[in-house]
């Protein structure tokens, strides 16, 4: 007789295969059509709040794998807090202004047409470009299952947003922290604009390495009692020599005169002698202050070069005598100004060519005007004649523009700066920012030192740019006095106009139209400042425009978390800290989490030329977004994160195991309607294990250690839950009476575990969790996964007899069984009985735990294996009874008869 119909086999509509690429988009559409984000807010109304403030990606191009990593990580954290019962807020946003978009527009319409366009028309083209890619990126992020306020995201180009950026600027100006001055800043000759430190990348560049002798003038020689002497400088930028105004020495070092009448620093003398810069023995020694304020002659143009002292001069290379061109170097400028000198020569125009200043100041012959500085260097070397002591070429790390990747120069121009060290209200912005860093939680903790070091050592923040697409530094200047007008009525009127018409109004409206009615200022006496703000100021102001303005339902200020890549210690984290501290005296965030960068499986940077780029869109089409999300969760994001097809295949395999474990549990719960808490020892064991693991996983999630959490969770799922519990309870699930305590209690245990497991994975595998719930039996089912909240296990008495001793014996049992199967002595463990005098394991639950037919103290079956442990012997013998045709345990009188248990169940 076939007893298959009498078995309670598992049933579920939850499919074994996810078919994620086909099914995910349908589910995501359902979420967004039903505005699941609003439902999440309603579900947690009045609860403890949590907000993650989005660092805006740039609205240009499609998203890449780094974007996917970033957004998924944010989504996991927001959803984790949601499922922990918190009232979450996440408003995605975009950075919309800046040079890359301006360049794309220029590429599309051509430079000549761009330069002839009215500014407002050009800005509209930039706005259209940003809008196009916001729509594209929004859909790409949503296709990763990222949930947020997609109906009302923030865009830095929105009119009210531009107004709020401007408002933060006016607050900083009114507080006295905004200063305008001519100072060397990084300058991109290709894009004709100043750059901030965060916009600079370092790449290898070949340059000259030259040693040049500056002869001392007659008066200086006389003071030193010498007939002839020259100070030898070393530089890698011959093009700056015409702008030389001084030579800097280290105030604490000794300087010497060589036999060939060259002055260099004593600590460097021997090394300079070796390479032929100086020769002979030391003729005379000087303290640095003996040389201070002496005059050397610039061999390029015979202008005076004054000797000054500065602590920036080091002894790790060069000559210890630093060529000082305050128009082309930050240290040069700082030491020059420390002597009270006002004049700064800067003869290079915005394209990197020598300007007419070379003629008016007689820095170079007239023929150099209009020449590109790097191309003029060979002629400059020729002009040096015998004063060129030594020349070489070498490759070194050199600053490049992060956008166009062309070399940068330092160039003194009139720019706007946020002052780091100006004392306002009893303290400086630098000190306030450093103190605020102490109150911020960092994940990983090493981020604290990185941000602290950058704020500690950074110069004043240059926030002005000479471009078109950005928020204007919308101040009026008095033509007569050149003073900036910081009148509240004027500033507030511009803010109101920007709120209604956007920052384009600065270009579209006349000065008279921008002034308030009945203004005390005469428009004819005023002119507009034409610079725009650094885009880092835009993104650094998002806390004000998003969190403080109440134009968005984005949560509290300061935000609970800012999360970006580790490069943002010098970018968004820092700009946000400086703006917030400058205007509110506090950091805009309570915690900062940073992640590394995506690399290929060899650890190499991705590039199209290498062919190792992994696009998130391709991953979603091939594997599904869930696999990408699980890759994020299972990767240690604190360092660089590897991704490749092979890695994703391994992740997909992990996903299948997890999915199938959930599937078999749902299938086992198909007929359960109410709980039964009469747990067996096996149930209590798995519940205690689940409680331990789930509690640890939740704590790790709270610490954002997702990879460790998922490793622990996967180990539990694969080993204790699937390989042991689900396996050893098959007999009671399939063969016991439908309503037996034993079966119903196991179903209850599975139900408790399945529910919590699904909610635990929901922040990461939200689609899978929601799909599982839609196929769940009534005891588990709700409308969607978003109707759940994680609850710890109730307090049950989970004392059980599945001790470490039992687990150890089971492991040893498994080793013996493997050998018996290899030797083909048995096919199944049900063919065995265990014979032992150890009363601790003579128990029906232990029998089920070992999946044998019996555990007894006496069996005369054939001895096929033996285990020795803790003074006891455990004999593995072949069962002497017949195989039950229904449950396959060897407990029947003959092969046609059912065992006693199965007979009762079938006849009931």
Order of alpha helices (4+ residues) and beta strands (2+ residues): alpha-alpha-beta-beta-alpha-beta-beta-alpha-alpha-alpha-beta-alpha-beta-beta-beta-alpha-beta-beta-beta-beta-alpha-beta-alpha-beta-beta-beta-alpha-alpha-alpha-beta-beta-alpha-beta-alpha-beta-beta-beta-alpha-alpha-alpha-beta-beta-alpha-beta-alpha-beta-beta-alpha-alpha-beta-alpha-alpha-alpha-alpha-alpha-alpha-alpha-beta-alpha-beta-beta-beta-alpha
